[in-house]
Amino acid sequence: MVASCDGSCAVGTPREDFEFVQNYLEKVLTGTLGAEVDFIVPELTPAHSKSEMAELIPLAEASRSQEFTDAAEKVKALAARLAA
């Protein structure tokens, strides 16, 4: 599952309690349907286009880079599993 977040609802952030979409989808897709779900969620995505978020650009870039790395690893693992 790929999504984006204009802020940050990561653990330890002030808006941690506002993250409900990922938690809900995980419970429905995993708990109800038995699906395996991985989330790729880069945060602070509008930092480059909103001047009031300019100081968050380094964090946005780090989040994007980490999520791309995570996505590549998850795709490789899935491809290997499907090829077996």
HTML snippet that shows the backbone in 3Dmol.js (N, CA, C, O; Angstrom):
<script src="https://3Dmol.org/build/3Dmol-min.js"></script>
<div id="view" style="width:600px;height:400px;position:relative"></div>
<script>
const pdb = `
ATOM      1  N   MET A   1       0.864  -1.154   0.000  1.00  0.00           N
ATOM      2  CA  MET A   1       0.000   0.000   0.000  1.00  0.00           C
ATOM      3  C   MET A   1       0.911   1.217   0.000  1.00  0.00           C
ATOM      4  O   MET A   1       1.818   1.324   0.826  1.00  0.00           O
ATOM      5  N   VAL A   2       0.669   2.126  -0.922  1.00  0.00           N
ATOM      6  CA  VAL A   2       1.453   3.353  -1.011  1.00  0.00           C
ATOM      7  C   VAL A   2       0.534   4.521  -0.710  1.00  0.00           C
ATOM      8  O   VAL A   2      -0.576   4.604  -1.236  1.00  0.00           O
ATOM      9  N   ALA A   3       0.999   5.418   0.134  1.00  0.00           N
ATOM     10  CA  ALA A   3       0.240   6.613   0.489  1.00  0.00           C
ATOM     11  C   ALA A   3       1.227   7.747   0.694  1.00  0.00           C
ATOM     12  O   ALA A   3       2.438   7.537   0.636  1.00  0.00           O
ATOM     13  N   SER A   4       0.726   8.925   0.928  1.00  0.00           N
ATOM     14  CA  SER A   4       1.599  10.039   1.279  1.00  0.00           C
ATOM     15  C   SER A   4       0.951  10.798   2.421  1.00  0.00           C
ATOM     16  O   SER A   4      -0.248  10.675   2.668  1.00  0.00           O
ATOM     17  N   CYS A   5       1.747  11.572   3.100  1.00  0.00           N
ATOM     18  CA  CYS A   5       1.268  12.290   4.266  1.00  0.00           C
ATOM     19  C   CYS A   5       1.813  13.713   4.208  1.00  0.00           C
ATOM     20  O   CYS A   5       3.021  13.918   4.082  1.00  0.00           O
ATOM     21  N   ASP A   6       0.916  14.693   4.299  1.00  0.00           N
ATOM     22  CA  ASP A   6       1.385  16.068   4.216  1.00  0.00           C
ATOM     23  C   ASP A   6       2.038  16.541   5.501  1.00  0.00           C
ATOM     24  O   ASP A   6       2.735  17.555   5.500  1.00  0.00           O
ATOM     25  N   GLY A   7       1.834  15.851   6.562  1.00  0.00           N
ATOM     26  CA  GLY A   7       2.480  16.155   7.830  1.00  0.00           C
ATOM     27  C   GLY A   7       3.240  14.931   8.294  1.00  0.00           C
ATOM     28  O   GLY A   7       3.859  14.228   7.495  1.00  0.00           O
ATOM     29  N   SER A   8       3.188  14.687   9.575  1.00  0.00           N
ATOM     30  CA  SER A   8       3.794  13.483  10.112  1.00  0.00           C
ATOM     31  C   SER A   8       2.963  12.991  11.284  1.00  0.00           C
ATOM     32  O   SER A   8       2.726  13.714  12.251  1.00  0.00           O
ATOM     33  N   CYS A   9       2.536  11.770  11.175  1.00  0.00           N
ATOM     34  CA  CYS A   9       1.792  11.125  12.258  1.00  0.00           C
ATOM     35  C   CYS A   9       2.607   9.975  12.829  1.00  0.00           C
ATOM     36  O   CYS A   9       2.066   9.052  13.437  1.00  0.00           O
ATOM     37  N   ALA A  10       3.916  10.047  12.623  1.00  0.00           N
ATOM     38  CA  ALA A  10       4.802   8.980  13.087  1.00  0.00           C
ATOM     39  C   ALA A  10       4.812   8.906  14.611  1.00  0.00           C
ATOM     40  O   ALA A  10       4.483   9.870  15.303  1.00  0.00           O
ATOM     41  N   VAL A  11       5.192   7.754  15.104  1.00  0.00           N
ATOM     42  CA  VAL A  11       5.298   7.551  16.544  1.00  0.00           C
ATOM     43  C   VAL A  11       6.243   8.596  17.128  1.00  0.00           C
ATOM     44  O   VAL A  11       7.348   8.798  16.624  1.00  0.00           O
ATOM     45  N   GLY A  12       5.803   9.251  18.186  1.00  0.00           N
ATOM     46  CA  GLY A  12       6.619  10.251  18.858  1.00  0.00           C
ATOM     47  C   GLY A  12       6.369  11.679  18.393  1.00  0.00           C
ATOM     48  O   GLY A  12       6.893  12.621  18.986  1.00  0.00           O
ATOM     49  N   THR A  13       5.565  11.852  17.329  1.00  0.00           N
ATOM     50  CA  THR A  13       5.260  13.204  16.867  1.00  0.00           C
ATOM     51  C   THR A  13       4.000  13.719  17.562  1.00  0.00           C
ATOM     52  O   THR A  13       3.212  12.926  18.077  1.00  0.00           O
ATOM     53  N   PRO A  14       3.806  15.033  17.582  1.00  0.00           N
ATOM     54  CA  PRO A  14       2.602  15.574  18.232  1.00  0.00           C
ATOM     55  C   PRO A  14       1.297  15.086  17.612  1.00  0.00           C
ATOM     56  O   PRO A  14       0.270  15.071  18.292  1.00  0.00           O
ATOM     57  N   ARG A  15       1.308  14.693  16.355  1.00  0.00           N
ATOM     58  CA  ARG A  15       0.079  14.250  15.687  1.00  0.00           C
ATOM     59  C   ARG A  15      -0.026  12.726  15.601  1.00  0.00           C
ATOM     60  O   ARG A  15      -0.799  12.198  14.802  1.00  0.00           O
ATOM     61  N   GLU A  16       0.737  12.037  16.408  1.00  0.00           N
ATOM     62  CA  GLU A  16       0.715  10.563  16.404  1.00  0.00           C
ATOM     63  C   GLU A  16      -0.701  10.015  16.554  1.00  0.00           C
ATOM     64  O   GLU A  16      -1.065   9.047  15.887  1.00  0.00           O
ATOM     65  N   ASP A  17      -1.492  10.624  17.417  1.00  0.00           N
ATOM     66  CA  ASP A  17      -2.857  10.136  17.655  1.00  0.00           C
ATOM     67  C   ASP A  17      -3.811  10.394  16.491  1.00  0.00           C
ATOM     68  O   ASP A  17      -4.934   9.890  16.493  1.00  0.00           O
ATOM     69  N   PHE A  18      -3.381  11.168  15.502  1.00  0.00           N
ATOM     70  CA  PHE A  18      -4.233  11.477  14.363  1.00  0.00           C
ATOM     71  C   PHE A  18      -4.080  10.479  13.222  1.00  0.00           C
ATOM     72  O   PHE A  18      -4.788  10.594  12.222  1.00  0.00           O
ATOM     73  N   GLU A  19      -3.191   9.516  13.335  1.00  0.00           N
ATOM     74  CA  GLU A  19      -3.012   8.516  12.288  1.00  0.00           C
ATOM     75  C   GLU A  19      -4.084   7.465  12.472  1.00  0.00           C
ATOM     76  O   GLU A  19      -4.061   6.694  13.431  1.00  0.00           O
ATOM     77  N   PHE A  20      -5.027   7.442  11.541  1.00  0.00           N
ATOM     78  CA  PHE A  20      -6.094   6.450  11.631  1.00  0.00           C
ATOM     79  C   PHE A  20      -6.278   5.665  10.341  1.00  0.00           C
ATOM     80  O   PHE A  20      -6.812   4.557  10.372  1.00  0.00           O
ATOM     81  N   VAL A  21      -5.855   6.204   9.223  1.00  0.00           N
ATOM     82  CA  VAL A  21      -6.058   5.525   7.948  1.00  0.00           C
ATOM     83  C   VAL A  21      -5.229   4.251   7.864  1.00  0.00           C
ATOM     84  O   VAL A  21      -5.754   3.182   7.554  1.00  0.00           O
ATOM     85  N   GLN A  22      -3.937   4.366   8.141  1.00  0.00           N
ATOM     86  CA  GLN A  22      -3.066   3.184   8.056  1.00  0.00           C
ATOM     87  C   GLN A  22      -3.489   2.135   9.066  1.00  0.00           C
ATOM     88  O   GLN A  22      -3.551   0.950   8.735  1.00  0.00           O
ATOM     89  N   ASN A  23      -3.778   2.542  10.279  1.00  0.00           N
ATOM     90  CA  ASN A  23      -4.211   1.586  11.301  1.00  0.00           C
ATOM     91  C   ASN A  23      -5.500   0.884  10.887  1.00  0.00           C
ATOM     92  O   ASN A  23      -5.634  -0.329  11.047  1.00  0.00           O
ATOM     93  N   TYR A  24      -6.440   1.649  10.359  1.00  0.00           N
ATOM     94  CA  TYR A  24      -7.722   1.074   9.932  1.00  0.00           C
ATOM     95  C   TYR A  24      -7.520   0.091   8.780  1.00  0.00           C
ATOM     96  O   TYR A  24      -8.010  -1.038   8.825  1.00  0.00           O
ATOM     97  N   LEU A  25      -6.795   0.527   7.749  1.00  0.00           N
ATOM     98  CA  LEU A  25      -6.573  -0.350   6.598  1.00  0.00           C
ATOM     99  C   LEU A  25      -5.849  -1.629   6.992  1.00  0.00           C
ATOM    100  O   LEU A  25      -6.168  -2.710   6.497  1.00  0.00           O
ATOM    101  N   GLU A  26      -4.880  -1.502   7.878  1.00  0.00           N
ATOM    102  CA  GLU A  26      -4.145  -2.688   8.310  1.00  0.00           C
ATOM    103  C   GLU A  26      -5.067  -3.667   9.026  1.00  0.00           C
ATOM    104  O   GLU A  26      -5.002  -4.873   8.789  1.00  0.00           O
ATOM    105  N   LYS A  27      -5.920  -3.154   9.896  1.00  0.00           N
ATOM    106  CA  LYS A  27      -6.839  -4.032  10.621  1.00  0.00           C
ATOM    107  C   LYS A  27      -7.840  -4.701   9.675  1.00  0.00           C
ATOM    108  O   LYS A  27      -8.125  -5.890   9.814  1.00  0.00           O
ATOM    109  N   VAL A  28      -8.372  -3.944   8.720  1.00  0.00           N
ATOM    110  CA  VAL A  28      -9.349  -4.509   7.783  1.00  0.00           C
ATOM    111  C   VAL A  28      -8.685  -5.513   6.854  1.00  0.00           C
ATOM    112  O   VAL A  28      -9.159  -6.639   6.703  1.00  0.00           O
ATOM    113  N   LEU A  29      -7.580  -5.099   6.230  1.00  0.00           N
ATOM    114  CA  LEU A  29      -6.956  -5.960   5.228  1.00  0.00           C
ATOM    115  C   LEU A  29      -6.278  -7.187   5.838  1.00  0.00           C
ATOM    116  O   LEU A  29      -6.316  -8.274   5.262  1.00  0.00           O
ATOM    117  N   THR A  30      -5.669  -7.008   6.986  1.00  0.00           N
ATOM    118  CA  THR A  30      -4.980  -8.125   7.633  1.00  0.00           C
ATOM    119  C   THR A  30      -5.942  -8.947   8.486  1.00  0.00           C
ATOM    120  O   THR A  30      -6.045 -10.164   8.336  1.00  0.00           O
ATOM    121  N   GLY A  31      -6.641  -8.260   9.380  1.00  0.00           N
ATOM    122  CA  GLY A  31      -7.512  -8.962  10.319  1.00  0.00           C
ATOM    123  C   GLY A  31      -8.723  -9.589   9.683  1.00  0.00           C
ATOM    124  O   GLY A  31      -9.078 -10.719  10.017  1.00  0.00           O
ATOM    125  N   THR A  32      -9.367  -8.888   8.776  1.00  0.00           N
ATOM    126  CA  THR A  32     -10.595  -9.382   8.165  1.00  0.00           C
ATOM    127  C   THR A  32     -10.335 -10.237   6.936  1.00  0.00           C
ATOM    128  O   THR A  32     -10.926 -11.305   6.776  1.00  0.00           O
ATOM    129  N   LEU A  33      -9.445  -9.761   6.065  1.00  0.00           N
ATOM    130  CA  LEU A  33      -9.219 -10.446   4.794  1.00  0.00           C
ATOM    131  C   LEU A  33      -8.005 -11.376   4.806  1.00  0.00           C
ATOM    132  O   LEU A  33      -7.811 -12.153   3.871  1.00  0.00           O
ATOM    133  N   GLY A  34      -7.192 -11.302   5.854  1.00  0.00           N
ATOM    134  CA  GLY A  34      -6.020 -12.160   5.941  1.00  0.00           C
ATOM    135  C   GLY A  34      -4.902 -11.793   4.979  1.00  0.00           C
ATOM    136  O   GLY A  34      -4.021 -12.611   4.715  1.00  0.00           O
ATOM    137  N   ALA A  35      -4.925 -10.581   4.454  1.00  0.00           N
ATOM    138  CA  ALA A  35      -3.903 -10.138   3.500  1.00  0.00           C
ATOM    139  C   ALA A  35      -2.632  -9.698   4.225  1.00  0.00           C
ATOM    140  O   ALA A  35      -2.677  -9.234   5.365  1.00  0.00           O
ATOM    141  N   GLU A  36      -1.518  -9.851   3.549  1.00  0.00           N
ATOM    142  CA  GLU A  36      -0.265  -9.296   4.051  1.00  0.00           C
ATOM    143  C   GLU A  36      -0.153  -7.888   3.495  1.00  0.00           C
ATOM    144  O   GLU A  36      -0.278  -7.687   2.287  1.00  0.00           O
ATOM    145  N   VAL A  37       0.078  -6.927   4.345  1.00  0.00           N
ATOM    146  CA  VAL A  37       0.100  -5.532   3.920  1.00  0.00           C
ATOM    147  C   VAL A  37       1.383  -4.859   4.406  1.00  0.00           C
ATOM    148  O   VAL A  37       1.750  -4.954   5.577  1.00  0.00           O
ATOM    149  N   ASP A  38       2.045  -4.185   3.486  1.00  0.00           N
ATOM    150  CA  ASP A  38       3.183  -3.326   3.808  1.00  0.00           C
ATOM    151  C   ASP A  38       2.819  -1.922   3.377  1.00  0.00           C
ATOM    152  O   ASP A  38       2.225  -1.731   2.316  1.00  0.00           O
ATOM    153  N   PHE A  39       3.164  -0.946   4.180  1.00  0.00           N
ATOM    154  CA  PHE A  39       2.861   0.439   3.864  1.00  0.00           C
ATOM    155  C   PHE A  39       4.123   1.195   3.511  1.00  0.00           C
ATOM    156  O   PHE A  39       5.156   1.044   4.164  1.00  0.00           O
ATOM    157  N   ILE A  40       4.033   2.013   2.470  1.00  0.00           N
ATOM    158  CA  ILE A  40       5.086   2.931   2.073  1.00  0.00           C
ATOM    159  C   ILE A  40       4.452   4.316   2.193  1.00  0.00           C
ATOM    160  O   ILE A  40       3.569   4.664   1.408  1.00  0.00           O
ATOM    161  N   VAL A  41       4.894   5.102   3.164  1.00  0.00           N
ATOM    162  CA  VAL A  41       4.249   6.381   3.432  1.00  0.00           C
ATOM    163  C   VAL A  41       5.296   7.482   3.635  1.00  0.00           C
ATOM    164  O   VAL A  41       5.696   7.748   4.769  1.00  0.00           O
ATOM    165  N   PRO A  42       5.742   8.123   2.552  1.00  0.00           N
ATOM    166  CA  PRO A  42       6.624   9.272   2.743  1.00  0.00           C
ATOM    167  C   PRO A  42       5.842  10.406   3.414  1.00  0.00           C
ATOM    168  O   PRO A  42       4.678  10.645   3.093  1.00  0.00           O
ATOM    169  N   GLU A  43       6.484  11.081   4.326  1.00  0.00           N
ATOM    170  CA  GLU A  43       5.824  12.141   5.081  1.00  0.00           C
ATOM    171  C   GLU A  43       6.329  13.511   4.657  1.00  0.00           C
ATOM    172  O   GLU A  43       7.377  13.641   4.024  1.00  0.00           O
ATOM    173  N   LEU A  44       5.569  14.517   5.016  1.00  0.00           N
ATOM    174  CA  LEU A  44       5.906  15.921   4.751  1.00  0.00           C
ATOM    175  C   LEU A  44       6.017  16.198   3.254  1.00  0.00           C
ATOM    176  O   LEU A  44       6.846  17.004   2.830  1.00  0.00           O
ATOM    177  N   THR A  45       5.197  15.545   2.465  1.00  0.00           N
ATOM    178  CA  THR A  45       5.326  15.607   1.010  1.00  0.00           C
ATOM    179  C   THR A  45       5.168  17.008   0.405  1.00  0.00           C
ATOM    180  O   THR A  45       5.781  17.260  -0.633  1.00  0.00           O
ATOM    181  N   PRO A  46       4.399  17.925   0.970  1.00  0.00           N
ATOM    182  CA  PRO A  46       4.297  19.244   0.334  1.00  0.00           C
ATOM    183  C   PRO A  46       5.373  20.236   0.775  1.00  0.00           C
ATOM    184  O   PRO A  46       5.274  21.422   0.460  1.00  0.00           O
ATOM    185  N   ALA A  47       6.386  19.781   1.490  1.00  0.00           N
ATOM    186  CA  ALA A  47       7.394  20.702   2.035  1.00  0.00           C
ATOM    187  C   ALA A  47       8.078  21.538   0.950  1.00  0.00           C
ATOM    188  O   ALA A  47       8.410  22.700   1.184  1.00  0.00           O
ATOM    189  N   HIS A  48       8.289  20.962  -0.216  1.00  0.00           N
ATOM    190  CA  HIS A  48       8.958  21.700  -1.288  1.00  0.00           C
ATOM    191  C   HIS A  48       8.065  22.768  -1.915  1.00  0.00           C
ATOM    192  O   HIS A  48       8.569  23.712  -2.524  1.00  0.00           O
ATOM    193  N   SER A  49       6.769  22.635  -1.779  1.00  0.00           N
ATOM    194  CA  SER A  49       5.866  23.572  -2.442  1.00  0.00           C
ATOM    195  C   SER A  49       5.170  24.556  -1.503  1.00  0.00           C
ATOM    196  O   SER A  49       4.483  25.466  -1.965  1.00  0.00           O
ATOM    197  N   LYS A  50       5.337  24.388  -0.218  1.00  0.00           N
ATOM    198  CA  LYS A  50       4.712  25.302   0.745  1.00  0.00           C
ATOM    199  C   LYS A  50       5.812  26.027   1.514  1.00  0.00           C
ATOM    200  O   LYS A  50       6.594  25.411   2.238  1.00  0.00           O
ATOM    201  N   SER A  51       5.857  27.332   1.346  1.00  0.00           N
ATOM    202  CA  SER A  51       6.923  28.116   1.980  1.00  0.00           C
ATOM    203  C   SER A  51       6.926  27.980   3.502  1.00  0.00           C
ATOM    204  O   SER A  51       7.987  28.031   4.126  1.00  0.00           O
ATOM    205  N   GLU A  52       5.760  27.808   4.098  1.00  0.00           N
ATOM    206  CA  GLU A  52       5.698  27.670   5.561  1.00  0.00           C
ATOM    207  C   GLU A  52       6.292  26.345   6.055  1.00  0.00           C
ATOM    208  O   GLU A  52       6.491  26.163   7.256  1.00  0.00           O
ATOM    209  N   MET A  53       6.571  25.428   5.132  1.00  0.00           N
ATOM    210  CA  MET A  53       7.171  24.146   5.500  1.00  0.00           C
ATOM    211  C   MET A  53       8.642  24.049   5.079  1.00  0.00           C
ATOM    212  O   MET A  53       9.240  22.975   5.146  1.00  0.00           O
ATOM    213  N   ALA A  54       9.209  25.155   4.654  1.00  0.00           N
ATOM    214  CA  ALA A  54      10.571  25.144   4.102  1.00  0.00           C
ATOM    215  C   ALA A  54      11.592  24.524   5.052  1.00  0.00           C
ATOM    216  O   ALA A  54      12.504  23.825   4.611  1.00  0.00           O
ATOM    217  N   GLU A  55      11.448  24.770   6.332  1.00  0.00           N
ATOM    218  CA  GLU A  55      12.430  24.223   7.288  1.00  0.00           C
ATOM    219  C   GLU A  55      12.315  22.706   7.421  1.00  0.00           C
ATOM    220  O   GLU A  55      13.198  22.061   7.987  1.00  0.00           O
ATOM    221  N   LEU A  56      11.232  22.141   6.902  1.00  0.00           N
ATOM    222  CA  LEU A  56      11.021  20.696   6.979  1.00  0.00           C
ATOM    223  C   LEU A  56      11.516  19.947   5.745  1.00  0.00           C
ATOM    224  O   LEU A  56      11.405  18.722   5.678  1.00  0.00           O
ATOM    225  N   ILE A  57      12.060  20.674   4.768  1.00  0.00           N
ATOM    226  CA  ILE A  57      12.530  20.027   3.536  1.00  0.00           C
ATOM    227  C   ILE A  57      13.547  18.922   3.815  1.00  0.00           C
ATOM    228  O   ILE A  57      13.421  17.845   3.231  1.00  0.00           O
ATOM    229  N   PRO A  58      14.549  19.126   4.675  1.00  0.00           N
ATOM    230  CA  PRO A  58      15.486  18.029   4.937  1.00  0.00           C
ATOM    231  C   PRO A  58      14.799  16.776   5.500  1.00  0.00           C
ATOM    232  O   PRO A  58      15.163  15.654   5.149  1.00  0.00           O
ATOM    233  N   LEU A  59      13.818  16.973   6.362  1.00  0.00           N
ATOM    234  CA  LEU A  59      13.085  15.821   6.916  1.00  0.00           C
ATOM    235  C   LEU A  59      12.235  15.153   5.838  1.00  0.00           C
ATOM    236  O   LEU A  59      12.129  13.927   5.799  1.00  0.00           O
ATOM    237  N   ALA A  60      11.631  15.956   4.965  1.00  0.00           N
ATOM    238  CA  ALA A  60      10.834  15.404   3.871  1.00  0.00           C
ATOM    239  C   ALA A  60      11.713  14.583   2.930  1.00  0.00           C
ATOM    240  O   ALA A  60      11.320  13.497   2.503  1.00  0.00           O
ATOM    241  N   GLU A  61      12.896  15.095   2.609  1.00  0.00           N
ATOM    242  CA  GLU A  61      13.812  14.371   1.730  1.00  0.00           C
ATOM    243  C   GLU A  61      14.289  13.077   2.371  1.00  0.00           C
ATOM    244  O   GLU A  61      14.404  12.052   1.700  1.00  0.00           O
ATOM    245  N   ALA A  62      14.565  13.123   3.667  1.00  0.00           N
ATOM    246  CA  ALA A  62      14.997  11.910   4.377  1.00  0.00           C
ATOM    247  C   ALA A  62      13.877  10.873   4.400  1.00  0.00           C
ATOM    248  O   ALA A  62      14.125   9.683   4.209  1.00  0.00           O
ATOM    249  N   SER A  63      12.649  11.325   4.632  1.00  0.00           N
ATOM    250  CA  SER A  63      11.504  10.409   4.651  1.00  0.00           C
ATOM    251  C   SER A  63      11.309   9.784   3.274  1.00  0.00           C
ATOM    252  O   SER A  63      11.112   8.575   3.157  1.00  0.00           O
ATOM    253  N   ARG A  64      11.364  10.605   2.243  1.00  0.00           N
ATOM    254  CA  ARG A  64      11.187  10.097   0.877  1.00  0.00           C
ATOM    255  C   ARG A  64      12.269   9.080   0.527  1.00  0.00           C
ATOM    256  O   ARG A  64      11.979   8.018  -0.024  1.00  0.00           O
ATOM    257  N   SER A  65      13.498   9.407   0.846  1.00  0.00           N
ATOM    258  CA  SER A  65      14.611   8.502   0.554  1.00  0.00           C
ATOM    259  C   SER A  65      14.445   7.171   1.285  1.00  0.00           C
ATOM    260  O   SER A  65      14.637   6.107   0.696  1.00  0.00           O
ATOM    261  N   GLN A  66      14.092   7.234   2.557  1.00  0.00           N
ATOM    262  CA  GLN A  66      13.916   6.013   3.349  1.00  0.00           C
ATOM    263  C   GLN A  66      12.765   5.175   2.806  1.00  0.00           C
ATOM    264  O   GLN A  66      12.870   3.952   2.726  1.00  0.00           O
ATOM    265  N   GLU A  67      11.672   5.825   2.435  1.00  0.00           N
ATOM    266  CA  GLU A  67      10.521   5.077   1.922  1.00  0.00           C
ATOM    267  C   GLU A  67      10.828   4.439   0.571  1.00  0.00           C
ATOM    268  O   GLU A  67      10.362   3.333   0.298  1.00  0.00           O
ATOM    269  N   PHE A  68      11.609   5.117  -0.287  1.00  0.00           N
ATOM    270  CA  PHE A  68      12.019   4.503  -1.553  1.00  0.00           C
ATOM    271  C   PHE A  68      12.897   3.281  -1.305  1.00  0.00           C
ATOM    272  O   PHE A  68      12.749   2.258  -1.974  1.00  0.00           O
ATOM    273  N   THR A  69      13.811   3.387  -0.343  1.00  0.00           N
ATOM    274  CA  THR A  69      14.668   2.258   0.007  1.00  0.00           C
ATOM    275  C   THR A  69      13.821   1.105   0.532  1.00  0.00           C
ATOM    276  O   THR A  69      14.001  -0.042   0.121  1.00  0.00           O
ATOM    277  N   ASP A  70      12.899   1.413   1.440  1.00  0.00           N
ATOM    278  CA  ASP A  70      12.016   0.381   1.990  1.00  0.00           C
ATOM    279  C   ASP A  70      11.175  -0.264   0.888  1.00  0.00           C
ATOM    280  O   ASP A  70      11.001  -1.482   0.867  1.00  0.00           O
ATOM    281  N   ALA A  71      10.656   0.555  -0.025  1.00  0.00           N
ATOM    282  CA  ALA A  71       9.829   0.029  -1.114  1.00  0.00           C
ATOM    283  C   ALA A  71      10.636  -0.914  -1.998  1.00  0.00           C
ATOM    284  O   ALA A  71      10.147  -1.978  -2.377  1.00  0.00           O
ATOM    285  N   ALA A  72      11.863  -0.533  -2.327  1.00  0.00           N
ATOM    286  CA  ALA A  72      12.712  -1.384  -3.174  1.00  0.00           C
ATOM    287  C   ALA A  72      12.982  -2.723  -2.500  1.00  0.00           C
ATOM    288  O   ALA A  72      12.941  -3.768  -3.151  1.00  0.00           O
ATOM    289  N   GLU A  73      13.255  -2.696  -1.209  1.00  0.00           N
ATOM    290  CA  GLU A  73      13.509  -3.937  -0.474  1.00  0.00           C
ATOM    291  C   GLU A  73      12.259  -4.820  -0.436  1.00  0.00           C
ATOM    292  O   GLU A  73      12.345  -6.036  -0.612  1.00  0.00           O
ATOM    293  N   LYS A  74      11.118  -4.210  -0.208  1.00  0.00           N
ATOM    294  CA  LYS A  74       9.870  -4.976  -0.130  1.00  0.00           C
ATOM    295  C   LYS A  74       9.492  -5.569  -1.484  1.00  0.00           C
ATOM    296  O   LYS A  74       8.988  -6.690  -1.553  1.00  0.00           O
ATOM    297  N   VAL A  75       9.734  -4.820  -2.563  1.00  0.00           N
ATOM    298  CA  VAL A  75       9.442  -5.333  -3.905  1.00  0.00           C
ATOM    299  C   VAL A  75      10.351  -6.506  -4.236  1.00  0.00           C
ATOM    300  O   VAL A  75       9.896  -7.503  -4.796  1.00  0.00           O
ATOM    301  N   LYS A  76      11.630  -6.398  -3.897  1.00  0.00           N
ATOM    302  CA  LYS A  76      12.565  -7.504  -4.148  1.00  0.00           C
ATOM    303  C   LYS A  76      12.157  -8.745  -3.369  1.00  0.00           C
ATOM    304  O   LYS A  76      12.197  -9.857  -3.897  1.00  0.00           O
ATOM    305  N   ALA A  77      11.765  -8.558  -2.118  1.00  0.00           N
ATOM    306  CA  ALA A  77      11.344  -9.697  -1.297  1.00  0.00           C
ATOM    307  C   ALA A  77      10.073 -10.330  -1.869  1.00  0.00           C
ATOM    308  O   ALA A  77       9.955 -11.554  -1.913  1.00  0.00           O
ATOM    309  N   LEU A  78       9.134  -9.509  -2.300  1.00  0.00           N
ATOM    310  CA  LEU A  78       7.904 -10.026  -2.889  1.00  0.00           C
ATOM    311  C   LEU A  78       8.198 -10.767  -4.196  1.00  0.00           C
ATOM    312  O   LEU A  78       7.653 -11.845  -4.432  1.00  0.00           O
ATOM    313  N   ALA A  79       9.047 -10.203  -5.035  1.00  0.00           N
ATOM    314  CA  ALA A  79       9.399 -10.860  -6.296  1.00  0.00           C
ATOM    315  C   ALA A  79      10.063 -12.214  -6.039  1.00  0.00           C
ATOM    316  O   ALA A  79       9.768 -13.191  -6.727  1.00  0.00           O
ATOM    317  N   ALA A  80      10.948 -12.274  -5.063  1.00  0.00           N
ATOM    318  CA  ALA A  80      11.612 -13.535  -4.737  1.00  0.00           C
ATOM    319  C   ALA A  80      10.600 -14.559  -4.225  1.00  0.00           C
ATOM    320  O   ALA A  80      10.670 -15.738  -4.572  1.00  0.00           O
ATOM    321  N   ARG A  81       9.666 -14.102  -3.402  1.00  0.00           N
ATOM    322  CA  ARG A  81       8.647 -15.002  -2.857  1.00  0.00           C
ATOM    323  C   ARG A  81       7.729 -15.527  -3.965  1.00  0.00           C
ATOM    324  O   ARG A  81       7.367 -16.704  -3.972  1.00  0.00           O
ATOM    325  N   LEU A  82       7.357 -14.654  -4.892  1.00  0.00           N
ATOM    326  CA  LEU A  82       6.478 -15.074  -5.982  1.00  0.00           C
ATOM    327  C   LEU A  82       7.188 -15.965  -6.988  1.00  0.00           C
ATOM    328  O   LEU A  82       6.552 -16.802  -7.629  1.00  0.00           O
ATOM    329  N   ALA A  83       8.488 -15.799  -7.134  1.00  0.00           N
ATOM    330  CA  ALA A  83       9.265 -16.607  -8.079  1.00  0.00           C
ATOM    331  C   ALA A  83       9.538 -18.003  -7.535  1.00  0.00           C
ATOM    332  O   ALA A  83       9.839 -18.919  -8.300  1.00  0.00           O
ATOM    333  N   ALA A  84       9.436 -18.170  -6.228  1.00  0.00           N
ATOM    334  CA  ALA A  84       9.745 -19.471  -5.611  1.00  0.00           C
ATOM    335  C   ALA A  84       8.645 -20.490  -5.828  1.00  0.00           C
ATOM    336  O   ALA A  84       8.757 -21.627  -5.371  1.00  0.00           O
TER     337      ALA A  84
END
`;
const viewer = $3Dmol.createViewer("view");
viewer.addModel(pdb, "pdb");
viewer.setStyle({}, {cartoon: {color: "spectrum"}});
viewer.zoomTo();
viewer.render();
</script>
